Amino acid sequence: MMTVKKFLSLMLIAVMVVSLAACGANNKADTSNGEVNIYMWSDYMSESVVSGFEEEYGIKVNFSYMNSSEEATAKLTSGGGDQYDLVMPCDADMTGLINAGKLAEINLDNIPNFANLGDAYKYREFDPENKYAIPYLMNYIYVVYNPETCPVEIKTYNDLLSPELKGQIASVTGIRNLFPIALVSLGYDPNSTDEKEIAEAYGWLQKYIKNTKTLVSDDTEQAIISGACSAALLFDGQAGRAFAEAPHLKVADLSDPIQLGVDEFVIPAGAKNKENAEKFLNWLLDAEVMAENLKENPYTCPNVAAIELTDDSYKKNPAIDIPQHMKDNYFLQLDIGSAATVYDKYWTKLLSEQ
């Protein structure tokens, strides 16, 4: 027969079990620390980076993808930036975004791995106090060709206009990727704001696009890997993937200056998960994390600590180890101010003709 004392003891135990179960459920919920929403290029970050971060912090990473740097800038300037916690514009757009108040200040106290960046990527002219931008990866843009099938020798951008290359070129796209190349070919400043010069560059690009088979910035390298094209204008990381699958390909030894761009991570002024964004940036700047990322994304990297951890498969990759005179002969995208509307006009016209 159960005594009152024993009954009360059992009831107390039952209450404790229920309480502990409830507490456990609450603790489990606490391991979910929100999310971080990122707007960037597709196929530009390894899954191991993302899964490692989610496992470490319990923060869900959600991606949306852009088709051009112009789309990233438009998101930030049109009021759509508050949908995201990290957005990836290029360095050329930073001055305008900062001056327009579209970006949140980054708290570097939350990003100690910022120290892993090379000195050249700190205290930059557009961001002298490192308040607004974290460089992710950089990319040279140059020509890769198939020596077995390419019908012309490519030494300058003007060689890409050869009638023999009609339908033979795979090309990245974008206003600020293609217009500078046309301007250089014509002997002008690649960041010209002169409408007459921009109009001439438009004419050059009309001829260039007639020779392209594909005009897209995602997976551009696939057309030359498959043999569908004999030449390609690529970002260096795309070239690295191409060499991994088709080692017979070559980098064209160009005498023209090549473009070097930096893809930046910024936090929109209206970001809802700023601290999570800063955690993700710090994770991304970890030397071991970035070194692992470079295995799948062999782009030029500003993280010098990460490069030290890479092996020769990265350091001597033909996409990275290009001729020194090409590395030295480069230009950057610079802020073009109100001339952006002029570029937009001719770019829209160019695309409408396709």
N, C-alpha and C positions, 0 to 999 in steps of 0.2 A: 504494500500500500504506500502510495507516494505521500510524503509529509508536505506540509505547507512550505517549509524551509527549502526542501528539495525542489518543489515546484517553482518557487521564486528564483532559485539559482538557475534552473533551466531556462526560465523566461529571460533572465539577465544575459545568459550566454547567447540566446537567440537574438536578442536586441543587438548585442555586440557584433555578431556575425553579419546581421543586416547592415549595421553601421559601417563595418569594415568593407563590405561589398560595395556600398554606396561610395565610400571614400575611394576605393580602388577604381570605381568607374570614373569618379571625378579626376583622379590622377591620370587616368588614361586619356581623358579629354584634354588635360593640360599639356600633353605631349604634342598636341596640334597647335603650332605657334603661328598660324596664319599662312599667308601666301606672299609671293612676289611676282608681279606681272611684268613681263619683258617684251619689248618690241624691237626686233633686230633682224638681221639677215638670216635666212634659213641656211642649214647645212654649214654652220659656222662655229659650232661649239660641240664638243664631244659629250655623249650621253653620260660618261663617267663623271664629268664635272657636275652635272645636274643631279644625278642619283647620289653622289657622295655628299653634296650639300644638303639634299633632302633628308638623308639618313642622319647626318650630323646635327642638324638643327630642327628637324621636324617641320620645316617650312616648305610648302608646296610651290613649285616653280611652274608658272603658266607662260607659254610663249605665243606671241602673234608675230607674223613675219611680213616684212616690207619687200618691195620690189626695187626701190631706189632710195638713195639718201634724201632725195627731195620729199619722198613720202614721210620719212621720219621727221624732217623739219616741219612739214605741213601739219603733222599730228600735234607738234608742240606749239605751233603758232596759231592754229585754228581753235584752240581750246580743247582738243581731244587728248591732250597729254595726261589729264587726270585719270584716264583709264589705265595708265601704266605707272610702274614704279621705276623702271629703267628703260630708256630709249637710246638708240644708237645712231646719232647723226655723225657726219664726218667733221673733221677739224675745220674745214672751210666755212661751216655754218655757225661756228661757236660764237663769234663776235656778235652777230645779229641776235642770236638767242639770249645771250647774256645781257646785252643792252636793252632788250625788250622785256626783261624780267620773267622769262619763261622757265627758268631753271631754279631749283632749290639749291641752297648751299649744302655742300657735302661736309659732314663732320669727320675729319681725318683722325680724330681720336678713336673712332670706331673702325678705322682701316689701317692698322699698324703695318700691314704688308705693303702699303704704299712705298715703303722704303726699298722694295725689291725692284722698282722701276729705275731705269738708267737716268742719269742727271739731265740728259737732253729732253726728257719727257716730264720734267717738273718745272714749275715757275715759268711756264711758257708765256709768250707775249699776250695771247688772248686771255690767259688765266694765271696772272702772275702770283696769286696767293693760293693756287690749287684748290679753289672753292667749288668749281663747277664741273670738272671733267676728269674722268679716269680713262686713259688710253687702254684699249683692249688689244687689238692687233693692228699691224700696219700692212700695207700692200703696195708693192710696185706693180705697175701695169706695163706689160711688154708683150712681144710676139713670140709665140711658140710655133714651130713648123715641123712638118714631116719631111725629112730629106729625101724620102723615097718617092713622094708624090707631089710635092710642092713645085709648081712649074716655073717659079721665078726666085731669084736671090733677093732676100729682104734685108736691106741695110738701112732704109729710112721708112717713115710712114707713107711717103708718096708711092713707094713700091706696092703698097696695098691697093692702090688704084689701078694696077695693071689689069687690062681686059682678060688676061689669062687666068686671073683669080676669080672670075665671075662665079658666084655660087660656091666658092671654096673657103670662105672665111667664117669662122665662129667668133662672135664678138660679145664682150660685155656691153652693157648699155648704160644709159644715164647721161643727163645733160653735162654734168661736170666731169664725166669720164671721157666723153667723146669730143666735145667742143675744144677742150685744151689741146688735144692731139691734132685736130684740124688747124688750130691757130698756130701751133708750133710748125706744122708743115708749110704754112704760108709765111713764116718768118715773123710772126707776131707774138706778143706776150700771151702766154697761155691763160692768163687771168684778165685779158683785155676787157675794157668796158666801153670800147668804141663800137657803135652799132655798125658802121661800115665794115669793120674787120669781122665782127660776128656774122654779118650777112655773107661775107666771103667764106667764112668757115662753114656756114650752112651749105653753100654751094659745093664745098669740098666733101662734106658728109653725104650729100646726095649721091655723089659718085661712089663713095666708100660703101654705102649701104646697098648699092646695086650689086656689090661683090659679096655681100654677106648671105650666108645660108641660115644662120641662126643669130638672133639679136636678143640676148637674155643674160642676166647676171647670175642666175642660179644654175649650177651644173654645166656651165658653158664648156667646160673641158671635155664633156662626154662626146661631143661631135668630132673632136680630133682624135680621141682615144678609139672611137669606133671606125675611124677612117672616112666618115662622111664629109669631113673637111680636111684640107691640107695645111691650113694655117689658122691661128687663133690669137685673138687679142684677149689676154687673160690676166686676172689677179695672180700674184705669185703663189698663193696657197692652192689655187686651182691648178696651176702649172705643176706644183708638187704632186698633186694627186694624179695628174696626167702622166708624169714621169714614172710614178710607182706602177702604173698599169701598162705603160708603153714606153719603155726606156730608150727606144730608138729615136724619140722626139728630141728636138734641139731648141735652144733659146736663140732667137735671131739676134745677132750682134749689131745692135742699132747704134748709129752715130747721133741720132736725134735724142734729146733729153727725154727721159721716161718719167712718168708720173708716180709720185709717192703720196699715198693718202693714209690718214690715221683714223680708224673708227673709234669713236669715243663713247663711253657710257656716261649718260647724264641722268639726273633725277628730275622729273618734271616738277614745276612749282606746286602743282596740285596733287602730288603723289600721296596715296593713302597708306602706304606701307614703307615709309622712308627708312626706318631702322632695319627692316628686313632687307631692303635694297642695299644698305651699307654692309650688312653681314655678307650678302652675296658678293659684293665687290671685294671685300677682304678675302673671302674664300677663293675667288678667281685670281687674286694676286699672289696667293700662296705659291711658292716656287715649285713645289712638287705637283700641285694641281695643274699649274700652267704647263709644266714640262710634259705631263701626261696629255694635256689638251693638244699640244703641238704635234703629237704623233699622228693624229687624224687631221689636224689643221696646220699644215706646215707653212704658215705665213711668217713674214718678218715680225719679230716680237720685241716690244720695248722692255720686257721683264728680263733684265740681265741675270738675275738670280736663277730664273727658270732655264735660261739658255745654258748656263753652266752645268745643269743637270741633264741636258740632252746628249745623245750620242751622235756619231757621225752620220747616222741615217737622216738626221735633221741638219746638222752643221754643214755637211757636204752634199746635201740635196741639191741637184742642179738648179732647182727653182730658187734656192736661197743663195747658193754659191755662184752667182752670175758674175760676169767680168767686172772687175773693179771700176773700170772707166764708165760702165753703165751705172753702177751704184753712185758714183760721184757726180754724174751728169743727170741730175733729176730736177724736177720742179714740184712745188706744192700747190694745192688748191688754196687760194686766198679768198677772203671775203670780197664780193663784187658789188655789194650794196644794191642800189636801185637798178643796176644793170641786169639783175636777175630777171626782171620782167621782160627785158629784151631777149635774153636767152630763152625764156619760156615761150615767147612768141614764135621764134624760129624753130624751137624743138617741137612744138605742137604742129607746126606746118610740115616739118620733116616727117613726123610719124603719120600724119594724115595722108601722105603720099604713098605709104607702103601698102 
